[in-house]
Amino acid sequence: MLCDNTKSKYDIRNFKFKLFRQVVSKDPQTGVNTVTETVVFSKKEPGLGANKSSKREFAFEIPSTMSLKNNK
């Protein structure tokens, strides 16, 4: 992630990253689609001062399966 705050006179307090999973299911009787959205990953990183630039790196794992019991 390249953070460029060189043209601003204000600090960036923090960066927030969220990865969402959206599941769309269709009711066979009514034909109505139901959308369920859950947060898979959330991370808060420290901000950046005014007139500064930095390069940051962070990693997260995207789960390949999900539990349907937790989604309501």
LUMVEX-166091 format. One record per residue: residue number from 0; chain; x, y, z of N, C-alpha, C in turn. Coordinates in Angstrom, 3 decimals. Layout:
<pts>
<pt><nr>NUM</nr><kette>A</kette><n_east>X</n_east><n_north>Y</n_north><n_up>Z</n_up><ca_east>X</ca_east><ca_north>Y</ca_north><ca_up>Z</ca_up><c_east>X</c_east><c_north>Y</c_north><c_up>Z</c_up></pt>
...
</pts>
This chain:
<pts>
<pt><nr>0</nr><kette>A</kette><n_east>0.859</n_east><n_north>-1.155</n_north><n_up>0.000</n_up><ca_east>0.000</ca_east><ca_north>0.000</ca_north><ca_up>0.000</ca_up><c_east>0.905</c_east><c_north>1.217</c_north><c_up>0.000</c_up></pt>
<pt><nr>1</nr><kette>A</kette><n_east>0.688</n_east><n_north>2.111</n_north><n_up>-0.919</n_up><ca_east>1.446</ca_east><ca_north>3.348</ca_north><ca_up>-0.988</ca_up><c_east>0.581</c_east><c_north>4.460</c_north><c_up>-0.424</c_up></pt>
<pt><nr>2</nr><kette>A</kette><n_east>1.052</n_east><n_north>5.069</n_north><n_up>0.654</n_up><ca_east>0.319</ca_east><ca_north>6.150</ca_north><ca_up>1.319</ca_up><c_east>0.997</c_east><c_north>7.464</c_north><c_up>0.962</c_up></pt>
<pt><nr>3</nr><kette>A</kette><n_east>0.296</n_east><n_north>8.342</n_north><n_up>0.281</n_up><ca_east>0.871</ca_east><ca_north>9.625</ca_north><ca_up>-0.118</ca_up><c_east>0.010</c_east><c_north>10.742</c_north><c_up>0.460</c_up></pt>
<pt><nr>4</nr><kette>A</kette><n_east>0.519</n_east><n_north>11.386</n_north><n_up>1.480</n_up><ca_east>-0.187</ca_east><ca_north>12.483</ca_north><ca_up>2.120</ca_up><c_east>0.641</c_east><c_north>13.772</c_north><c_up>2.008</c_up></pt>
<pt><nr>5</nr><kette>A</kette><n_east>1.471</n_east><n_north>13.844</n_north><n_up>0.956</n_up><ca_east>2.398</ca_east><ca_north>14.965</ca_north><ca_up>0.809</ca_up><c_east>1.698</c_east><c_north>16.268</c_north><c_up>0.435</c_up></pt>
<pt><nr>6</nr><kette>A</kette><n_east>0.521</n_east><n_north>16.200</n_north><n_up>-0.137</n_up><ca_east>-0.167</ca_east><ca_north>17.413</ca_north><ca_up>-0.577</ca_up><c_east>-1.203</c_east><c_north>17.906</c_north><c_up>0.427</c_up></pt>
<pt><nr>7</nr><kette>A</kette><n_east>-1.229</n_east><n_north>17.300</n_north><n_up>1.595</n_up><ca_east>-2.222</ca_east><ca_north>17.673</ca_north><ca_up>2.607</ca_up><c_east>-1.535</c_east><c_north>18.228</c_north><c_up>3.843</c_up></pt>
<pt><nr>8</nr><kette>A</kette><n_east>-2.183</n_east><n_north>19.188</n_north><n_up>4.467</n_up><ca_east>-1.635</ca_east><ca_north>19.734</ca_north><ca_up>5.709</ca_up><c_east>-2.243</c_east><c_north>19.078</c_north><c_up>6.942</c_up></pt>
<pt><nr>9</nr><kette>A</kette><n_east>-3.073</n_east><n_north>18.052</n_north><n_up>6.742</n_up><ca_east>-3.739</ca_east><ca_north>17.363</ca_north><ca_up>7.841</ca_up><c_east>-3.203</c_east><c_north>15.945</c_north><c_up>7.993</c_up></pt>
<pt><nr>10</nr><kette>A</kette><n_east>-3.149</n_east><n_north>15.479</n_north><n_up>9.233</n_up><ca_east>-2.746</ca_east><ca_north>14.106</ca_north><ca_up>9.516</ca_up><c_east>-3.860</c_east><c_north>13.138</c_north><c_up>9.146</c_up></pt>
<pt><nr>11</nr><kette>A</kette><n_east>-3.474</n_east><n_north>11.930</n_north><n_up>8.815</n_up><ca_east>-4.433</ca_east><ca_north>10.828</ca_north><ca_up>8.660</ca_up><c_east>-4.363</c_east><c_north>10.053</c_north><c_up>9.968</c_up></pt>
<pt><nr>12</nr><kette>A</kette><n_east>-5.476</n_east><n_north>9.954</n_north><n_up>10.675</n_up><ca_east>-5.465</ca_east><ca_north>9.314</ca_north><ca_up>11.997</ca_up><c_east>-5.185</c_east><c_north>7.820</c_north><c_up>11.910</c_up></pt>
<pt><nr>13</nr><kette>A</kette><n_east>-5.892</n_east><n_north>7.115</n_north><n_up>11.024</n_up><ca_east>-5.654</ca_east><ca_north>5.687</ca_north><ca_up>10.860</ca_up><c_east>-6.276</c_east><c_north>5.217</c_north><c_up>9.548</c_up></pt>
<pt><nr>14</nr><kette>A</kette><n_east>-5.898</n_east><n_north>4.030</n_north><n_up>9.150</n_up><ca_east>-6.462</ca_east><ca_north>3.369</ca_north><ca_up>7.975</ca_up><c_east>-7.259</c_east><c_north>2.172</c_north><c_up>8.457</c_up></pt>
<pt><nr>15</nr><kette>A</kette><n_east>-8.446</n_east><n_north>1.996</n_north><n_up>7.920</n_up><ca_east>-9.280</ca_east><ca_north>0.850</ca_north><ca_up>8.281</ca_up><c_east>-9.540</c_east><c_north>0.027</c_north><c_up>7.023</c_up></pt>
<pt><nr>16</nr><kette>A</kette><n_east>-9.283</n_east><n_north>-1.268</n_north><n_up>7.120</n_up><ca_east>-9.493</ca_east><ca_north>-2.182</ca_north><ca_up>6.011</ca_up><c_east>-10.505</c_east><c_north>-3.232</c_north><c_up>6.440</c_up></pt>
<pt><nr>17</nr><kette>A</kette><n_east>-11.480</n_east><n_north>-3.463</n_north><n_up>5.581</n_up><ca_east>-12.484</ca_east><ca_north>-4.488</ca_north><ca_up>5.857</ca_up><c_east>-12.742</c_east><c_north>-5.277</c_north><c_up>4.588</c_up></pt>
<pt><nr>18</nr><kette>A</kette><n_east>-12.772</n_east><n_north>-6.593</n_north><n_up>4.736</n_up><ca_east>-13.102</ca_east><ca_north>-7.491</ca_north><ca_up>3.646</ca_up><c_east>-14.456</c_east><c_north>-8.107</c_north><c_up>3.972</c_up></pt>
<pt><nr>19</nr><kette>A</kette><n_east>-15.414</n_east><n_north>-7.926</n_north><n_up>3.078</n_up><ca_east>-16.768</ca_east><ca_north>-8.424</ca_north><ca_up>3.285</ca_up><c_east>-17.034</c_east><c_north>-9.623</c_north><c_up>2.386</c_up></pt>
<pt><nr>20</nr><kette>A</kette><n_east>-17.881</n_east><n_north>-10.517</n_north><n_up>2.863</n_up><ca_east>-18.383</ca_east><ca_north>-11.614</ca_north><ca_up>2.039</ca_up><c_east>-19.886</c_east><c_north>-11.402</c_north><c_up>1.894</c_up></pt>
<pt><nr>21</nr><kette>A</kette><n_east>-20.348</n_east><n_north>-11.487</n_north><n_up>0.666</n_up><ca_east>-21.771</ca_east><ca_north>-11.293</ca_north><ca_up>0.401</ca_up><c_east>-22.324</c_east><c_north>-12.586</c_north><c_up>-0.193</c_up></pt>
<pt><nr>22</nr><kette>A</kette><n_east>-23.363</n_east><n_north>-13.124</n_north><n_up>0.453</n_up><ca_east>-24.013</ca_east><ca_north>-14.346</ca_north><ca_up>-0.003</ca_up><c_east>-25.436</c_east><c_north>-13.993</c_north><c_up>-0.419</c_up></pt>
<pt><nr>23</nr><kette>A</kette><n_east>-25.783</n_east><n_north>-14.359</n_north><n_up>-1.646</n_up><ca_east>-27.130</ca_east><ca_north>-14.121</ca_north><ca_up>-2.156</ca_up><c_east>-27.806</c_east><c_north>-15.473</c_north><c_up>-2.305</c_up></pt>
<pt><nr>24</nr><kette>A</kette><n_east>-28.954</n_east><n_north>-15.634</n_north><n_up>-1.641</n_up><ca_east>-29.708</ca_east><ca_north>-16.884</ca_north><ca_up>-1.738</ca_up><c_east>-31.121</c_east><c_north>-16.571</c_north><c_up>-2.196</c_up></pt>
<pt><nr>25</nr><kette>A</kette><n_east>-31.695</n_east><n_north>-17.511</n_north><n_up>-2.927</n_up><ca_east>-33.042</ca_east><ca_north>-17.321</ca_north><ca_up>-3.470</ca_up><c_east>-33.996</c_east><c_north>-18.307</c_north><c_up>-2.822</c_up></pt>
<pt><nr>26</nr><kette>A</kette><n_east>-35.103</n_east><n_north>-17.785</n_north><n_up>-2.312</n_up><ca_east>-36.133</ca_east><ca_north>-18.623</ca_north><ca_up>-1.715</ca_up><c_east>-36.874</c_east><c_north>-19.314</c_north><c_up>-2.858</c_up></pt>
<pt><nr>27</nr><kette>A</kette><n_east>-36.891</n_east><n_north>-20.658</n_north><n_up>-2.886</n_up><ca_east>-37.534</ca_east><ca_north>-21.358</ca_north><ca_up>-4.006</ca_up><c_east>-39.053</c_east><c_north>-21.178</c_north><c_up>-4.070</c_up></pt>
<pt><nr>28</nr><kette>A</kette><n_east>-39.675</n_east><n_north>-20.894</n_north><n_up>-2.932</n_up><ca_east>-41.130</ca_east><ca_north>-20.756</ca_north><ca_up>-2.931</ca_up><c_east>-41.569</c_east><c_north>-19.381</c_north><c_up>-3.408</c_up></pt>
<pt><nr>29</nr><kette>A</kette><n_east>-40.915</n_east><n_north>-18.325</n_north><n_up>-2.911</n_up><ca_east>-41.338</ca_east><ca_north>-16.965</ca_north><ca_up>-3.250</ca_up><c_east>-40.508</c_east><c_north>-16.344</c_north><c_up>-4.368</c_up></pt>
<pt><nr>30</nr><kette>A</kette><n_east>-39.299</n_east><n_north>-16.875</n_north><n_up>-4.592</n_up><ca_east>-38.427</ca_east><ca_north>-16.306</ca_north><ca_up>-5.609</ca_up><c_east>-37.716</c_east><c_north>-15.033</c_north><c_up>-5.153</c_up></pt>
<pt><nr>31</nr><kette>A</kette><n_east>-37.802</n_east><n_north>-14.726</n_north><n_up>-3.859</n_up><ca_east>-37.194</ca_east><ca_north>-13.512</ca_north><ca_up>-3.318</ca_up><c_east>-35.725</c_east><c_north>-13.795</c_north><c_up>-2.979</c_up></pt>
<pt><nr>32</nr><kette>A</kette><n_east>-34.863</n_east><n_north>-12.893</n_north><n_up>-3.401</n_up><ca_east>-33.443</ca_east><ca_north>-13.007</ca_north><ca_up>-3.070</ca_up><c_east>-33.171</c_east><c_north>-12.415</c_north><c_up>-1.691</c_up></pt>
<pt><nr>33</nr><kette>A</kette><n_east>-32.369</n_east><n_north>-13.118</n_north><n_up>-0.913</n_up><ca_east>-31.945</ca_east><ca_north>-12.639</ca_north><ca_up>0.388</ca_up><c_east>-30.435</c_east><c_north>-12.425</c_north><c_up>0.337</c_up></pt>
<pt><nr>34</nr><kette>A</kette><n_east>-29.993</n_east><n_north>-11.245</n_north><n_up>0.754</n_up><ca_east>-28.572</ca_east><ca_north>-10.911</ca_north><ca_up>0.737</ca_up><c_east>-28.065</c_east><c_north>-10.880</c_north><c_up>2.177</c_up></pt>
<pt><nr>35</nr><kette>A</kette><n_east>-27.004</n_east><n_north>-11.645</n_north><n_up>2.438</n_up><ca_east>-26.370</ca_east><ca_north>-11.673</ca_north><ca_up>3.746</ca_up><c_east>-24.932</c_east><c_north>-11.210</c_north><c_up>3.578</c_up></pt>
<pt><nr>36</nr><kette>A</kette><n_east>-24.552</n_east><n_north>-10.211</n_north><n_up>4.355</n_up><ca_east>-23.196</ca_east><ca_north>-9.683</ca_north><ca_up>4.266</ca_up><c_east>-22.506</c_east><c_north>-9.843</c_north><c_up>5.618</c_up></pt>
<pt><nr>37</nr><kette>A</kette><n_east>-21.304</n_east><n_north>-10.415</n_north><n_up>5.612</n_up><ca_east>-20.540</ca_east><ca_north>-10.603</ca_north><ca_up>6.836</ca_up><c_east>-19.127</c_east><c_north>-10.066</c_north><c_up>6.649</c_up></pt>
<pt><nr>38</nr><kette>A</kette><n_east>-18.526</n_east><n_north>-9.646</n_north><n_up>7.748</n_up><ca_east>-17.146</ca_east><ca_north>-9.181</ca_north><ca_up>7.725</ca_up><c_east>-16.235</c_east><c_north>-10.394</c_north><c_up>7.874</c_up></pt>
<pt><nr>39</nr><kette>A</kette><n_east>-15.365</n_east><n_north>-10.611</n_north><n_up>6.902</n_up><ca_east>-14.440</ca_east><ca_north>-11.732</ca_north><ca_up>6.942</ca_up><c_east>-13.147</c_east><c_north>-11.319</c_north><c_up>7.627</c_up></pt>
<pt><nr>40</nr><kette>A</kette><n_east>-12.717</n_east><n_north>-10.091</n_north><n_up>7.395</n_up><ca_east>-11.446</ca_east><ca_north>-9.615</ca_north><ca_up>7.907</ca_up><c_east>-11.563</c_east><c_north>-8.132</c_north><c_up>8.191</c_up></pt>
<pt><nr>41</nr><kette>A</kette><n_east>-10.990</n_east><n_north>-7.683</n_north><n_up>9.293</n_up><ca_east>-10.984</ca_east><ca_north>-6.270</ca_north><ca_up>9.644</ca_up><c_east>-9.654</c_east><c_north>-5.938</c_north><c_up>10.311</c_up></pt>
<pt><nr>42</nr><kette>A</kette><n_east>-9.051</n_east><n_north>-4.841</n_north><n_up>9.890</n_up><ca_east>-7.768</ca_east><ca_north>-4.443</ca_north><ca_up>10.456</ca_up><c_east>-7.668</c_east><c_north>-2.932</c_north><c_up>10.487</c_up></pt>
<pt><nr>43</nr><kette>A</kette><n_east>-7.085</n_east><n_north>-2.424</n_north><n_up>11.566</n_up><ca_east>-6.881</ca_east><ca_north>-0.989</ca_north><ca_up>11.728</ca_up><c_east>-5.379</c_east><c_north>-0.737</c_north><c_up>11.797</c_up></pt>
<pt><nr>44</nr><kette>A</kette><n_east>-4.887</n_east><n_north>0.113</n_north><n_up>10.913</n_up><ca_east>-3.468</ca_east><ca_north>0.429</ca_north><ca_up>10.841</ca_up><c_east>-3.247</c_east><c_north>1.872</c_north><c_up>11.281</c_up></pt>
<pt><nr>45</nr><kette>A</kette><n_east>-2.074</n_east><n_north>2.176</n_north><n_up>11.841</n_up><ca_east>-1.800</ca_east><ca_north>3.559</ca_north><ca_up>12.242</ca_up><c_east>-1.786</c_east><c_north>4.498</c_north><c_up>11.038</c_up></pt>
<pt><nr>46</nr><kette>A</kette><n_east>-2.068</n_east><n_north>5.755</n_north><n_up>11.298</n_up><ca_east>-2.175</ca_east><ca_north>6.746</ca_north><ca_up>10.244</ca_up><c_east>-0.833</c_east><c_north>7.272</c_north><c_up>9.767</c_up></pt>
<pt><nr>47</nr><kette>A</kette><n_east>-0.891</n_east><n_north>8.452</n_north><n_up>9.173</n_up><ca_east>0.274</ca_east><ca_north>9.066</ca_north><ca_up>8.559</ca_up><c_east>0.222</c_east><c_north>10.558</c_north><c_up>8.809</c_up></pt>
<pt><nr>48</nr><kette>A</kette><n_east>1.364</n_east><n_north>11.137</n_north><n_up>9.116</n_up><ca_east>1.416</ca_east><ca_north>12.567</ca_north><ca_up>9.392</ca_up><c_east>1.236</c_east><c_north>13.418</c_north><c_up>8.151</c_up></pt>
<pt><nr>49</nr><kette>A</kette><n_east>1.027</n_east><n_north>14.702</n_north><n_up>8.367</n_up><ca_east>0.858</ca_east><ca_north>15.647</ca_north><ca_up>7.269</ca_up><c_east>2.166</c_east><c_north>15.771</c_north><c_up>6.487</c_up></pt>
<pt><nr>50</nr><kette>A</kette><n_east>2.043</n_east><n_north>15.958</n_north><n_up>5.182</n_up><ca_east>3.186</ca_east><ca_north>16.147</ca_north><ca_up>4.282</ca_up><c_east>4.170</c_east><c_north>14.984</c_north><c_up>4.312</c_up></pt>
<pt><nr>51</nr><kette>A</kette><n_east>3.662</n_east><n_north>13.768</n_north><n_up>4.478</n_up><ca_east>4.519</ca_east><ca_north>12.584</ca_north><ca_up>4.520</ca_up><c_east>4.017</c_east><c_north>11.535</c_north><c_up>3.537</c_up></pt>
<pt><nr>52</nr><kette>A</kette><n_east>4.901</n_east><n_north>10.625</n_north><n_up>3.213</n_up><ca_east>4.585</ca_east><ca_north>9.524</ca_north><ca_up>2.322</ca_up><c_east>5.250</c_east><c_north>8.272</c_north><c_up>2.873</c_up></pt>
<pt><nr>53</nr><kette>A</kette><n_east>4.617</n_east><n_north>7.121</n_north><n_up>2.701</n_up><ca_east>5.222</ca_east><ca_north>5.869</ca_north><ca_up>3.151</ca_up><c_east>4.666</c_east><c_north>4.709</c_north><c_up>2.337</c_up></pt>
<pt><nr>54</nr><kette>A</kette><n_east>5.407</n_east><n_north>3.629</n_north><n_up>2.354</n_up><ca_east>4.970</ca_east><ca_north>2.402</ca_north><ca_up>1.699</ca_up><c_east>4.800</c_east><c_north>1.350</c_north><c_up>2.782</c_up></pt>
<pt><nr>55</nr><kette>A</kette><n_east>3.630</n_east><n_north>0.749</n_north><n_up>2.866</n_up><ca_east>3.332</ca_east><ca_north>-0.228</ca_north><ca_up>3.914</ca_up><c_east>2.844</c_east><c_north>-1.518</c_north><c_up>3.278</c_up></pt>
<pt><nr>56</nr><kette>A</kette><n_east>3.032</n_east><n_north>-2.571</n_north><n_up>4.034</n_up><ca_east>2.621</ca_east><ca_north>-3.873</ca_north><ca_up>3.547</ca_up><c_east>1.960</c_east><c_north>-4.638</c_north><c_up>4.686</c_up></pt>
<pt><nr>57</nr><kette>A</kette><n_east>0.845</n_east><n_north>-5.255</n_north><n_up>4.411</n_up><ca_east>0.221</ca_east><ca_north>-6.145</ca_north><ca_up>5.381</ca_up><c_east>-0.455</c_east><c_north>-7.266</c_north><c_up>4.620</c_up></pt>
<pt><nr>58</nr><kette>A</kette><n_east>-0.613</n_east><n_north>-8.381</n_north><n_up>5.280</n_up><ca_east>-1.184</ca_east><ca_north>-9.561</ca_north><ca_up>4.622</ca_up><c_east>-2.342</c_east><c_north>-10.097</c_north><c_up>5.450</c_up></pt>
<pt><nr>59</nr><kette>A</kette><n_east>-3.269</n_east><n_north>-10.717</n_north><n_up>4.766</n_up><ca_east>-4.360</ca_east><ca_north>-11.410</ca_north><ca_up>5.435</ca_up><c_east>-4.734</c_east><c_north>-12.617</c_north><c_up>4.601</c_up></pt>
<pt><nr>60</nr><kette>A</kette><n_east>-5.323</n_east><n_north>-13.588</n_north><n_up>5.258</n_up><ca_east>-5.698</ca_east><ca_north>-14.823</ca_north><ca_up>4.592</ca_up><c_east>-7.197</c_east><c_north>-14.814</c_north><c_up>4.311</c_up></pt>
<pt><nr>61</nr><kette>A</kette><n_east>-7.544</n_east><n_north>-15.082</n_north><n_up>3.070</n_up><ca_east>-8.952</ca_east><ca_north>-15.176</ca_north><ca_up>2.693</ca_up><c_east>-9.381</c_east><c_north>-16.627</c_north><c_up>2.880</c_up></pt>
<pt><nr>62</nr><kette>A</kette><n_east>-10.337</n_east><n_north>-16.888</n_north><n_up>3.767</n_up><ca_east>-10.771</ca_east><ca_north>-18.265</ca_north><ca_up>3.982</ca_up><c_east>-11.451</c_east><c_north>-18.827</c_north><c_up>2.735</c_up></pt>
<pt><nr>63</nr><kette>A</kette><n_east>-11.159</n_east><n_north>-20.095</n_north><n_up>2.435</n_up><ca_east>-11.737</ca_east><ca_north>-20.706</ca_north><ca_up>1.239</ca_up><c_east>-13.118</c_east><c_north>-21.303</c_north><c_up>1.505</c_up></pt>
<pt><nr>64</nr><kette>A</kette><n_east>-13.439</n_east><n_north>-21.543</n_north><n_up>2.765</n_up><ca_east>-14.763</ca_east><ca_north>-22.076</ca_north><ca_up>3.116</ca_up><c_east>-15.384</c_east><c_north>-21.197</c_north><c_up>4.178</c_up></pt>
<pt><nr>65</nr><kette>A</kette><n_east>-16.672</n_east><n_north>-21.341</n_north><n_up>4.343</n_up><ca_east>-17.353</ca_east><ca_north>-20.588</ca_north><ca_up>5.383</ca_up><c_east>-18.402</c_east><c_north>-21.459</c_north><c_up>6.042</c_up></pt>
<pt><nr>66</nr><kette>A</kette><n_east>-18.688</n_east><n_north>-21.164</n_north><n_up>7.274</n_up><ca_east>-19.697</ca_east><ca_north>-21.879</ca_north><ca_up>8.020</ca_up><c_east>-21.052</c_east><c_north>-21.230</c_north><c_up>7.788</c_up></pt>
<pt><nr>67</nr><kette>A</kette><n_east>-22.025</n_east><n_north>-21.960</n_north><n_up>7.333</n_up><ca_east>-23.353</ca_east><ca_north>-21.408</ca_north><ca_up>7.101</ca_up><c_east>-24.134</c_east><c_north>-21.266</c_north><c_up>8.397</c_up></pt>
<pt><nr>68</nr><kette>A</kette><n_east>-23.688</n_east><n_north>-21.894</n_north><n_up>9.473</n_up><ca_east>-24.374</ca_east><ca_north>-21.794</ca_north><ca_up>10.747</ca_up><c_east>-24.304</c_east><c_north>-20.378</c_north><c_up>11.309</c_up></pt>
<pt><nr>69</nr><kette>A</kette><n_east>-23.199</n_east><n_north>-19.672</n_north><n_up>11.051</n_up><ca_east>-23.006</ca_east><ca_north>-18.338</ca_north><ca_up>11.615</ca_up><c_east>-23.767</c_east><c_north>-17.264</c_north><c_up>10.841</c_up></pt>
<pt><nr>70</nr><kette>A</kette><n_east>-24.129</n_east><n_north>-17.513</n_north><n_up>9.616</n_up><ca_east>-24.846</ca_east><ca_north>-16.533</ca_north><ca_up>8.813</ca_up><c_east>-26.339</c_east><c_north>-16.668</c_north><c_up>9.030</c_up></pt>
<pt><nr>71</nr><kette>A</kette><n_east>-26.954</n_east><n_north>-15.558</n_north><n_up>9.364</n_up><ca_east>-28.400</ca_east><ca_north>-15.584</ca_north><ca_up>9.604</ca_up><c_east>-29.062</c_east><c_north>-14.556</c_north><c_up>8.733</c_up></pt>
</pts>
